[in-house]
Every structure is written in structure tokens, then in C-alpha cells.
């Protein structure tokens, strides 16, 4: 067990008899607990946020009145920073007036990617990944009693809403366990795969959202451009898992500094959608070949938005890529998940 985690768990145990659980939980956790009882109708998410750049996009996101914000990685840029330097960069974002106002209104969950984890395309060989994990979870104001503290990596699962209107959000960790040096390359690692398979197969949700910091559906990877396509066995394992259940699934991703919408049809006929929102503070428009992409890539600063209408036989879901600079929707894709 990591020393920091040991100390944290010890402090929790010592404090538990003195303080009610509600006092140990952060205000963010309190709001997440309240939100867990409500149907999710509007979720905002994004990635690639350079903390040194203008942060006025938070006001544009707030105008959409999201119930929840999901970080999908590169939440700050701290390449090859020491832990103290990375802590300072996280804190500089939390001190930013635009972001501070936003998180005072909207609860936050999320995962990481390479630039906030450690460095460009970093994998599980990073020596101080447990220290980096602690900084990320503290940045998210993750409650001390959340199970993510007690296991390696930052993968998490959350449930929101009552039966018939229930959304499950699973956030993956594509850095902590990644190993590109084996003959059989590893992206999630078996511990995380077991978690993911257990969560999905036992899910009572009516809609499953999976957050992946890396693009899933694109068939293109090269040089420093990462994606699940570089791990074909694991990509197929994910598709097989999604095909094995009769629940609707949407993938959320980031990393590539562009926005894209995808629709894939699994061999059993099940549709799966991906919305990649990647470019809160900087984005580029590169059109890579993909028969599953819906519409054109977005090369301007943007965020993702998922609107859910629970009034029909299955959840009506609208996926949107929206400007982070003005009131404009770049792309929108709507579907009814009636199974």
C-alpha cells in the first residue's frame, strides 16, 4: 500500500469516531449524494484544459445549467512537473475565479490523461503515479471514504437516478496500468478489466456512460496520436462486453484536441455512440479517415453536452459538441434507446 494512502486511511479511522460521516464528506460529495437521487438530464464534460490560458469557457458551460461536470483528462498541463509543481498547477486552476465560480455551482467528477498524470503519452511505468493520483483526487475534492482511494488507479463508478431513470457513469484510467512494452500490450490491466466487467454486467442502470480519456472508435493511431486502436485486443474486448448487455451505452472521450461524434454498430446490431470533446482551451481541426464518424470534426474550442429525456419508452439522448467561446452548437446527434 502506498505510504500516502496508508496515512490517509489512518487519519480517516482516527477521525471517524469523533466526526459524523457527513462532516468528513466535502461539499462536492454532499452535492453528489443529493444528485444521486435525481434523474440526470444534462451532463457537461471536456478535456484539454491548459490552466495558463483564458478560463472564460466556464461561464459558457454554466449557461447550459449542467447537473454534473466530468473531466476526461488533461485537466491541467504539468508535463514532467514534480509533485509539488503539479499541486501548484492544480491549485492555480482551483483559484481561478471563473473555475471557482463554476465548481461552486456544479459538482465535479473525472479521470486523468497523460499531461495531468505525468507527461506526453506516459504509461504505468511512471514511478510516482500514486502521488500523482492523490493530487488528482484532491483536485476533484473526492471524499476520503470513496473506494477509489483504497485501490490502485483512479477508475470509478457512479449511479444517478431512480429505477427506470437511472444513469451509471464509469470512468476509466488509461494511464496507471498501461504497458506498451509487453508482447501482449495492456491498456486497462486485469484489475480494472474485472472492475469494468463486474460494473457493466451487474448494472441496474437504464443508460451507461463510459468515460475514456482516449478515443475508442477511431481506426487511426500513429506517432504520438493515441487511441484504443493501438490496443486492438482490448478494443475488441470492450466491444464484446458492450454487445453482451441489452443496455444503451455512450462513450465519452478526449485527448485529440478536436471534437467528433461516432456511431458504431456492433456485430449483434447494437448501436454504440462516442462523443469526443477535446479542446477547452486549444483545439485543431484534422480530418482523419473514419466511416463511423458522424459529420465533420470540430477544430474550435468546445465542450461536450449530453441531454437526456426520460419521458419516452427508452431514454432519448442528445449528444452535442458546443462552443466554449459563444452560444453555438457545432454538432448534434439525437437517438432514442428503446430496447
Phi and psi in degrees as a GROMACS rama.xvg file:
@    title "Ramachandran Plot"
@    xaxis  label "Phi"
@    yaxis  label "Psi"
@TYPE xy
-60.8445  142.055  UNK-2
-58.1648  -42.0447  UNK-3
-62.1749  -40.9494  UNK-4
-65.5952  -40.2061  UNK-5
-59.4777  -45.972  UNK-6
-63.6468  -43.7218  UNK-7
-60.7542  -46.3967  UNK-8
-65.0401  -35.4162  UNK-9
-64.2227  -41.6304  UNK-10
-63.9968  -39.853  UNK-11
-60.9312  -46.1647  UNK-12
-62.6905  -40.0321  UNK-13
-67.9906  -35.9897  UNK-14
-80.9008  -25.7941  UNK-15
-54.6257  -43.17  UNK-16
-69.1331  -20.678  UNK-17
-91.8909  -29.856  UNK-18
-126.966  138.901  UNK-19
-60.9266  153.362  UNK-20
-56.7207  -36.1731  UNK-21
-62.3579  -29.6913  UNK-22
-80.0889  -24.7852  UNK-23
-77.0997  -26.2638  UNK-24
-76.791  144.118  UNK-25
-76.1455  166.185  UNK-26
-61.6023  -33.2934  UNK-27
-61.6527  -44.881  UNK-28
-64.0207  -39.033  UNK-29
-59.8445  -44.7587  UNK-30
-68.1086  -34.9454  UNK-31
-64.5189  -38.9951  UNK-32
-63.5324  -41.5883  UNK-33
-65.3389  -44.3572  UNK-34
-63.9466  -29.5248  UNK-35
-61.5109  -20.0361  UNK-36
-88.2453  -8.95006  UNK-37
-105.524  147.222  UNK-38
-65.9025  133.13  UNK-39
-77.3155  128.243  UNK-40
-120.78  -20.6409  UNK-41
-149.624  117.18  UNK-42
-124.538  128.905  UNK-43
-110.292  149.939  UNK-44
-158.242  164.228  UNK-45
-179.394  -179.003  UNK-46
-156.369  177.892  UNK-47
60.7048  71.8376  UNK-48
-122.311  100.167  UNK-49
-79.5037  113.677  UNK-50
-65.9154  -14.9759  UNK-51
-85.6055  -8.62705  UNK-52
-97.0496  169.788  UNK-53
-54.523  134.295  UNK-54
-111.764  23.3767  UNK-55
-69.0523  -11.3656  UNK-56
-61.0881  -22.6084  UNK-57
-63.7126  -31.1013  UNK-58
-69.9406  -34.7544  UNK-59
-69.7422  -38.2921  UNK-60
-65.5753  -42.7479  UNK-61
-60.957  -29.6424  UNK-62
-64.3733  -20.817  UNK-63
-84.243  -2.28143  UNK-64
52.9599  52.0889  UNK-65
-69.346  146.432  UNK-66
-79.3718  -21.3178  UNK-67
-152.306  142.186  UNK-68
-113.02  135.154  UNK-69
-120.017  119.472  UNK-70
-79.99  133.953  UNK-71
-116.502  18.8019  UNK-72
113.027  160.993  UNK-73
53.0392  44.9709  UNK-74
-70.4026  -28.6632  UNK-75
-136.641  171.126  UNK-76
-115.43  116.726  UNK-77
-143.513  49.9804  UNK-78
-61.1836  125.89  UNK-79
55.0841  23.8104  UNK-80
-75.9969  151.09  UNK-81
-69.9587  167.636  UNK-82
-61.3873  -39.3629  UNK-83
-64.3459  -41.161  UNK-84
-65.8724  -39.5453  UNK-85
-66.2855  -40.1385  UNK-86
-58.7317  -43.233  UNK-87
-63.5448  -36.5549  UNK-88
-72.7237  -38.0818  UNK-89
-59.8348  -45.2034  UNK-90
-66.5665  -33.9069  UNK-91
-63.4693  -35.2736  UNK-92
-70.7213  -43.3921  UNK-93
-64.3102  -26.4262  UNK-94
-84.271  -12.8134  UNK-95
-62.636  128.975  UNK-96
-58.7172  -38.1316  UNK-97
-66.7614  -45.6565  UNK-98
-70.4095  -39.9478  UNK-99
-60.0536  -44.0123  UNK-100
-61.9973  -39.0559  UNK-101
-64.4928  -50.3377  UNK-102
-73.7617  -14.8592  UNK-103
-70.6948  -19.3384  UNK-104
-105.481  -30.8464  UNK-105
-125.314  125.576  UNK-106
-67.3966  152.091  UNK-107
-128.232  135.871  UNK-108
-133.624  170.975  UNK-109
169.781  175.192  UNK-110
-125.756  -173.963  UNK-111
-122.294  173.743  UNK-112
-137.901  -161.093  UNK-113
-67.5243  -40.4634  UNK-114
-74.7968  -25.0954  UNK-115
-94.2818  -25.0154  UNK-116
-68.6497  -52.0324  UNK-117
-164.391  -63.5433  UNK-118
-160.436  166.169  UNK-119
-44.7963  118.97  UNK-120
59.2695  26.8024  UNK-121
-65.1761  147.996  UNK-122
-120.596  -163.425  UNK-123
-71.7568  -2.42213  UNK-124
-80.0743  -6.64568  UNK-125
-59.6966  123.423  UNK-126
-67.5713  -33.5635  UNK-127
-109.537  40.0268  UNK-128
-68.1921  -26.8  UNK-129
-71.9856  -35.69  UNK-130
-66.4306  -39.488  UNK-131
-64.7091  -38.5573  UNK-132
-58.9813  -45.4195  UNK-133
-59.9234  -42.2399  UNK-134
-64.0237  -40.4605  UNK-135
-65.1664  -44.5289  UNK-136
-67.0481  -34.353  UNK-137
-67.0017  -39.4726  UNK-138
-59.479  -37.9706  UNK-139
-78.5181  -4.3961  UNK-140
56.8612  40.4234  UNK-141
-68.0773  129.722  UNK-142
-57.836  143.33  UNK-143
-61.2393  -26.7999  UNK-144
-93.6178  8.55374  UNK-145
-70.7426  137.732  UNK-146
-62.7701  -17.3085  UNK-147
-62.4496  -27.034  UNK-148
-65.7156  -28.7675  UNK-149
-95.7143  5.54067  UNK-150
-132.872  159.365  UNK-151
-69.2282  149.448  UNK-152
82.5252  178.978  UNK-153
-120.449  19.3709  UNK-154
-68.4048  142.66  UNK-155
-146.977  163.453  UNK-156
-142.953  140.373  UNK-157
-136.449  145.384  UNK-158
-120.192  139.057  UNK-159
-135.856  137.066  UNK-160
96.296  162.547  UNK-161
-81.5681  172.636  UNK-162
-57.4358  133.628  UNK-163
92.6389  -17.0493  UNK-164
-140.365  39.1507  UNK-165
-102.587  132.113  UNK-166
-115.019  131.679  UNK-167
-109.15  131.095  UNK-168
-115.021  119.399  UNK-169
-112.888  124.173  UNK-170
-109.322  122.986  UNK-171
-94.2783  157.83  UNK-172
-115.506  109.192  UNK-173
-101.908  14.0613  UNK-174
-116.283  -48.7499  UNK-175
-57.6616  -39.1256  UNK-176
-104.744  -3.14443  UNK-177
-64.9819  134.173  UNK-178
-139.643  110.002  UNK-179
-95.7314  1.39109  UNK-180
-97.2355  -9.83532  UNK-181
-81.4227  159.079  UNK-182
-62.1839  -39.214  UNK-183
-103.556  96.0503  UNK-184
-64.0023  148.478  UNK-185
-121.981  134.574  UNK-186
-110.025  -54.0406  UNK-187
-92.8333  -30.3192  UNK-188
80.7848  150.331  UNK-189
-64.5782  -36.1873  UNK-190
-60.2307  -44.2774  UNK-191
-72.3086  -35.5972  UNK-192
-61.0368  -42.5246  UNK-193
-61.9994  -42.4326  UNK-194
-59.0087  -49.5209  UNK-195
-62.6417  -45.733  UNK-196
-64.5781  -41.5416  UNK-197
-63.3863  -43.7947  UNK-198
-62.918  -44.1112  UNK-199
-73.2423  -43.2363  UNK-200
-73.3684  -23.9588  UNK-201
-100.003  5.07591  UNK-202
-66.4863  138.568  UNK-203
-104.357  12.4088  UNK-204
-77.2179  159.6  UNK-205
-98.4491  -10.7063  UNK-206
-152.468  132.06  UNK-207
-114.923  125.741  UNK-208
-111.764  130.398  UNK-209
-118.962  121.361  UNK-210
-94.373  120.261  UNK-211
-125.561  124.738  UNK-212
-64.55  -26.1921  UNK-213
-104.79  148.881  UNK-214
-59.5839  139.669  UNK-215
-99.2899  -49.7607  UNK-216
-84.2223  -27.0298  UNK-217
-59.6176  137.352  UNK-218
-84.9417  5.03405  UNK-219
-112.642  123.744  UNK-220
-139.253  142.949  UNK-221
-165.268  152.788  UNK-222
45.3458  -117.737  UNK-223
-92.7675  1.11818  UNK-224
-81.4453  111.054  UNK-225
-95.1233  168.013  UNK-226
170.142  167.715  UNK-227
-61.9809  -22.6038  UNK-228
-59.8381  -24.7977  UNK-229
-75.8381  -8.68097  UNK-230
-126.846  68.331  UNK-231
-59.5141  -35.2038  UNK-232
-66.0822  -39.5876  UNK-233
-75.2726  -33.6706  UNK-234
-61.562  -43.7414  UNK-235
-67.2654  -36.257  UNK-236
-62.854  -39.2421  UNK-237
-65.2183  -46.3626  UNK-238
-60.2902  -41.2286  UNK-239
-63.1774  -38.8192  UNK-240
-64.7987  -45.3964  UNK-241
-66.2107  -33.9757  UNK-242
-71.0689  -20.6648  UNK-243
-80.7732  -8.12885  UNK-244
-120.311  156.384  UNK-245
-101.192  28.5293  UNK-246
-105.536  143.08  UNK-247
-69.118  143.026  UNK-248
-133.344  138.892  UNK-249
-127.051  132.659  UNK-250
-98.6985  138.127  UNK-251
-118.315  135.415  UNK-252
-145.168  175.341  UNK-253
-148.47  -144.082  UNK-254
85.7433  -39.8993  UNK-255
-90.3376  4.0002  UNK-256
61.3905  36.0899  UNK-257
-157.406  163.525  UNK-258
-109.625  138.171  UNK-259
-149.451  151.008  UNK-260
-116.094  138.583  UNK-261
-129.914  148.902  UNK-262
-134.835  118.769  UNK-263
-116.879  150.586  UNK-264
-113.857  116.797  UNK-265
-71.6272  161.858  UNK-266
-54.6858  -27.7185  UNK-267
-87.1752  7.80707  UNK-268
91.4299  -2.20495  UNK-269
-76.7526  130.01  UNK-270
-84.2129  140.532  UNK-271
-130.702  136.932  UNK-272
-113.335  147.464  UNK-273
-129.284  135.023  UNK-274
-121.807  118.144  UNK-275
-103.319  114.836  UNK-276
-115.65  108.177  UNK-277
-145.329  90.7507  UNK-278
152.24  60.4926  UNK-279
-69.3457  -40.4724  UNK-280
-114.178  -13.3176  UNK-281
-161.059  137.646  UNK-282
-151.056  155.486  UNK-283
-133.66  152.943  UNK-284
-109.122  101.543  UNK-285
-120.516  124.458  UNK-286
-92.0354  104.733  UNK-287
-95.5478  147.284  UNK-288
-65.16  132.225  UNK-289
-166.143  120.117  UNK-290
-76.8317  -16.0304  UNK-291
-89.018  -13.6807  UNK-292
-68.2452  139.197  UNK-293
-104.576  112.304  UNK-294
81.4355  -166.996  UNK-295
-95.1197  156.004  UNK-296
-67.3392  153.265  UNK-297
-101.357  120.753  UNK-298
-110.858  20.0626  UNK-299
-118.113  162.198  UNK-300
-60.0831  132.575  UNK-301
-158.558  171.484  UNK-302
-139.391  167.607  UNK-303
-100.844  149.974  UNK-304
-140.566  132.102  UNK-305
-116.959  118.464  UNK-306
-103.907  133.364  UNK-307
-124.941  126.044  UNK-308
-111.415  120.111  UNK-309
-98.9484  13.4748  UNK-310
-86.261  -12.5543  UNK-311
-101.236  -169.425  UNK-312
-67.4041  -27.8154  UNK-313
-136.951  166.124  UNK-314
-64.5675  126.879  UNK-315
-83.0319  120.765  UNK-316
-119.083  129.407  UNK-317
-115.612  124.33  UNK-318
-102.576  130.923  UNK-319
-133.375  143.437  UNK-320
-111.071  117.663  UNK-321
-122.969  145.329  UNK-322
-61.8964  139.509  UNK-323
-96.1542  10.4074  UNK-324
-125.624  -15.9327  UNK-325
-159.865  175.253  UNK-326
-85.4858  87.2739  UNK-327
-153.23  133.999  UNK-328
-98.3392  120.576  UNK-329
-78.9666  -45.717  UNK-330
-145.206  150.173  UNK-331
-145.565  140.736  UNK-332
-141.621  123.789  UNK-333
-117.866  145.75  UNK-334
-152.863  152.55  UNK-335
-107.228  124.127  UNK-336
-93.5292  86.6132  UNK-337
-111.705  109.674  UNK-338
